[in-house]
Amino acid sequence: MKIRKGLSTASAALALGLLGAAGGVAGASSTASGAGTMGTSSENVVQIAEHTPQLSTLVAAIKAAGLVHTLEGTGPFTVFAPTNRAFAALPKGTLKTLLKPANKAELASILTYHVVSGAQTSSQIQPGAVKTVNGASFTVSTTGGKVTITDGKDRTAQVVKANITASNGVIHVINGARSNPCPS
């Protein structure tokens, strides 16, 4: 179908654009050591993201995908959160297309590829395949104290700010995104 083909193209562009972007968080270290300071343990992952200016685009996408209630839930979750810079690097119109109500399922699939069940700090993350909430997997590697995520298409993103503790999990800010290897 023409619409489905367009969505798959938009999904691929989102993943490629996010992955290729070098996103930054003010004051963030490029290593995965040290505790995060952007939120407090009394806030859930959505609240912390809402109070973190560098994650405002992610928050808009979470809302558009209808994932707020889920990510405010008990969890626990480990969220690999792309920065605004990663979203800004997308081809013109890609994010706007995915944020439309008609594309809610596609966006939810992409976003849940950034969420892992359970709360894992950078010291608890084990190298190897990791199954995401959407059912697909990505690979984690650690080198020199840096945590790198590799998607099913061999694109990488690095954790730039680790261990932001939430009441229902942990957030690791990443400088790119992993592509859902099985776009719908």
C-alpha positions, 0 to 999 in steps of 0.5 A, spaced: 500 500 500 502 507 498 501 509 505 504 503 508 510 504 504 510 511 506 510 509 513 516 504 512 520 510 509 519 514 514 520 509 519 527 508 516 528 515 515 527 516 523 532 511 525 537 513 520 537 520 522 537 519 529 542 514 529 547 518 525 546 524 529 551 526 534 546 529 540 549 532 546 546 533 553 549 539 556 554 537 561 554 530 559 560 525 559 562 521 554 563 515 559 558 511 562 560 511 569 557 516 574 550 517 576 546 522 572 543 528 575 537 530 571 532 527 575 530 525 582 528 518 584 521 520 586 520 522 579 518 517 574 521 516 567 516 520 563 517 526 569 524 526 568 524 526 561 519 532 561 524 536 566 530 535 561 530 540 556 534 536 551 529 530 551 523 535 549 522 532 542 522 525 545 517 527 550 512 529 544 513 523 541 512 519 547 505 523 548 504 522 540 505 514 541 500 514 547 506 511 551 505 516 557 501 512 561 505 505 560 512 509 561 509 512 568 507 505 570 510 501 575 516 498 570 521 497 572 524 500 565 531 502 562 530 507 557 535 509 552 533 516 550 535 520 544 536 527 544 533 533 541 539 533 536 538 526 534 531 528 532 533 534 529 538 531 524 532 527 521 530 528 514 525 534 513 518 532 515 520 525 517 518 526 525 512 530 523 509 525 519 510 520 525 507 524 530 501 524 526 495 520 529 495 515 523 502 513 524 501 512 532 503 504 531 509 505 527 511 511 532 510 506 538 514 501 535 520 505 534 520 508 541 519 501 544 525 499 541 528 504 546 526 501 552 528 494 556 524 491 561 527 492 568 532 497 571 539 496 569 545 501 571 551 502 566 554 497 571 549 492 570 548 492 563 551 486 560 554 485 553 550 481 548 543 481 545 538 485 549 531 484 548 527 490 547 519 491 550 517 491 542 520 484 542 526 485 537 533 485 540 539 490 539 546 488 541 550 492 547 557 492 548 562 496 553 569 498 551 573 503 556 567 504 560 563 506 554 556 503 553 554 502 545 548 500 542 548 496 535 541 495 532 540 490 527 542 494 521 549 495 525 548 502 526 551 504 533 549 509 538 553 511 544 550 512 551 552 520 553 549 520 560 548 514 564 544 512 570 539 517 571 535 514 576 527 514 576 522 511 581 520 506 575 527 505 572 533 508 569 534 512 563 541 512 559 541 518 554 544 516 547 547 520 541 543 516 536 537 511 536 537 504 534 532 502 528 527 497 529 529 491 525 522 489 523 518 495 521 511 494 520 
